[in-house]
Amino acid sequence: MFTGVMFFFFGEYKVFRPWFATEGGFQYWANQFTPFAFYRPFLANVVIPHAVFWAYFVGFGELAIGLSLIAGLFVRAASVGGLIEMLNLLAATGMAPGPHAELWRYFGANLDHICPALLFLIFYFARAGNTWGLDAWRAGRSRRALGSGSSRSVE
């Protein structure tokens, strides 16, 4: 649930506060880090020219991930989306320590993307919403619907 609350807050300020999307916040953050070389053309040719669209895309995505994790509904889909976002952020910021830094510095500089990525993998494979979330309610409802159709007696 904490991960969901954090992503809800991340998305909320990006969507409902104009600074991030329309007043240069996204561009500011995009220019703060050094991406991996393979990712640079994507950022330069696709993301930066359409920064307002991508700012809202990221913000609404984080809101959706947060709400999904809080409610425990469609947790596996939210986990895939969250993992994709974390991998994109990792690619966009991965060279932050510089091109000749020791290997451990890359991991240390990217823990804020690596740790959530690992959490999303855990949520996905553990089917996290199936215990207390609405995914458990949905699964129980599906089982009841399937069970009621197969309990008819044949005469």
C-alpha positions as CSV (number, residue, x, y, z in Angstrom):
1,M,0.0,0.0,0.0
2,F,2.8,2.4,0.8
3,T,4.2,2.1,-2.8
4,G,0.7,2.9,-4.1
5,V,0.4,6.0,-1.8
6,M,3.8,7.2,-3.0
7,F,3.0,6.7,-6.7
8,F,-0.4,8.4,-6.1
9,F,1.5,11.5,-4.7
10,F,4.0,11.4,-7.5
11,G,1.3,11.4,-10.1
12,E,-0.9,13.9,-8.3
13,Y,1.6,16.7,-8.3
14,K,2.5,16.1,-11.9
15,V,-1.1,16.2,-13.1
16,F,-2.7,18.8,-10.9
17,R,0.1,21.3,-10.5
18,P,1.0,23.2,-13.7
19,W,4.6,23.6,-12.9
20,F,5.5,20.0,-13.9
21,A,3.7,19.7,-17.2
22,T,3.3,23.2,-18.7
23,E,5.8,25.4,-16.9
24,G,9.0,23.5,-17.6
25,G,9.2,21.1,-14.7
26,F,9.4,18.0,-16.9
27,Q,12.0,19.6,-19.1
28,Y,14.0,20.6,-16.0
29,W,14.1,17.0,-14.7
30,A,14.8,15.6,-18.2
31,N,17.9,17.8,-18.5
32,Q,19.3,17.0,-15.0
33,F,20.5,13.5,-15.7
34,T,22.7,11.7,-18.2
35,P,20.9,8.9,-20.0
36,F,22.5,5.7,-21.4
37,A,23.8,6.3,-24.9
38,F,21.2,3.9,-26.5
39,Y,18.3,6.0,-24.9
40,R,19.6,9.4,-25.8
41,P,18.0,9.5,-29.3
42,F,14.6,8.5,-27.9
43,L,14.7,11.3,-25.4
44,A,16.0,13.9,-27.9
45,N,13.7,13.0,-30.8
46,V,10.5,11.7,-29.1
47,V,10.2,12.8,-25.5
48,I,11.7,16.4,-25.3
49,P,9.9,17.7,-28.4
50,H,6.6,16.6,-26.9
51,A,7.4,17.3,-23.3
52,V,3.9,18.4,-22.2
53,F,2.3,15.2,-23.6
54,W,4.9,13.0,-21.9
55,A,4.7,14.9,-18.6
56,Y,0.9,14.2,-18.4
57,F,1.4,10.7,-19.7
58,V,3.8,10.0,-16.8
59,G,1.7,11.8,-14.3
60,F,-1.6,10.0,-15.2
61,G,0.3,6.7,-15.4
62,E,1.7,7.2,-11.9
63,L,-1.8,8.1,-10.6
64,A,-3.2,5.0,-12.2
65,I,-0.4,2.8,-10.7
66,G,-0.9,4.4,-7.3
67,L,-4.7,4.0,-7.3
68,S,-4.4,0.4,-8.5
69,L,-1.9,-0.6,-5.8
70,I,-3.9,1.2,-3.1
71,A,-7.2,-0.5,-4.1
72,G,-5.5,-3.8,-4.9
73,L,-7.3,-3.8,-8.3
74,F,-5.4,-4.9,-11.5
75,V,-2.2,-5.0,-9.5
76,R,-0.4,-7.2,-12.0
77,A,-1.2,-4.7,-14.8
78,A,-0.1,-1.8,-12.6
79,S,3.1,-3.7,-11.8
80,V,3.9,-4.1,-15.5
81,G,3.3,-0.4,-16.0
82,G,5.4,0.5,-13.0
83,L,8.2,-1.7,-14.0
84,I,8.2,-0.2,-17.5
85,E,8.3,3.3,-16.0
86,M,11.2,2.4,-13.7
87,L,13.2,0.9,-16.5
88,N,12.6,4.0,-18.6
89,L,13.7,6.2,-15.7
90,L,16.8,4.0,-15.2
91,A,17.7,4.3,-18.9
92,A,17.2,8.1,-18.7
93,T,19.3,8.6,-15.6
94,G,21.7,5.6,-15.6
95,M,24.9,7.5,-16.5
96,A,24.5,10.0,-13.7
97,P,27.8,9.0,-12.0
98,G,29.7,9.7,-15.2
99,P,31.2,7.5,-17.9
100,H,34.3,6.3,-15.9
101,A,32.8,5.7,-12.5
102,E,33.1,2.4,-10.6
103,L,30.2,0.0,-11.2
104,W,28.8,0.3,-7.7
105,R,28.3,4.0,-8.2
106,Y,25.8,3.4,-11.0
107,F,23.8,1.1,-8.7
108,G,24.0,3.6,-5.8
109,A,22.9,6.5,-8.0
110,N,19.9,4.6,-9.3
111,L,18.5,2.9,-6.2
112,D,15.4,5.1,-6.4
113,H,14.6,3.3,-9.7
114,I,16.0,-0.1,-9.0
115,C,14.2,-0.7,-5.7
116,P,10.7,0.1,-7.0
117,A,11.4,-2.0,-10.1
118,L,12.1,-4.9,-7.8
119,L,9.0,-4.2,-5.8
120,F,6.9,-4.3,-9.0
121,L,8.4,-7.6,-9.9
122,I,7.5,-9.0,-6.5
123,F,4.0,-7.5,-6.7
124,Y,3.5,-9.1,-10.2
125,F,4.8,-12.6,-9.3
126,A,3.3,-12.7,-5.9
127,R,-0.1,-11.6,-7.2
128,A,-0.2,-9.0,-4.5
129,G,-3.8,-7.8,-5.0
130,N,-5.2,-11.3,-4.6
131,T,-5.0,-11.3,-0.8
132,W,-6.6,-8.2,0.6
133,G,-7.3,-6.2,-2.5
134,L,-10.2,-5.9,-4.9
135,D,-8.4,-8.4,-7.1
136,A,-9.3,-11.0,-4.5
137,W,-12.9,-10.0,-4.5
138,R,-13.0,-10.1,-8.3
139,A,-11.4,-13.6,-8.3
140,G,-13.9,-14.9,-5.7
141,R,-16.8,-13.5,-7.7
142,S,-15.5,-15.2,-10.9
143,R,-15.1,-18.5,-9.1
144,R,-18.7,-18.2,-7.7
145,A,-20.0,-17.4,-11.2
146,L,-18.2,-20.4,-12.7
147,G,-19.2,-22.6,-9.8
148,S,-22.9,-21.8,-10.1
149,G,-22.9,-22.7,-13.7
150,S,-21.4,-26.1,-13.1
151,S,-23.5,-27.2,-10.2
152,R,-26.6,-27.9,-12.3
153,S,-27.8,-31.5,-12.1
154,V,-28.4,-33.5,-15.2
155,E,-31.5,-35.6,-15.2
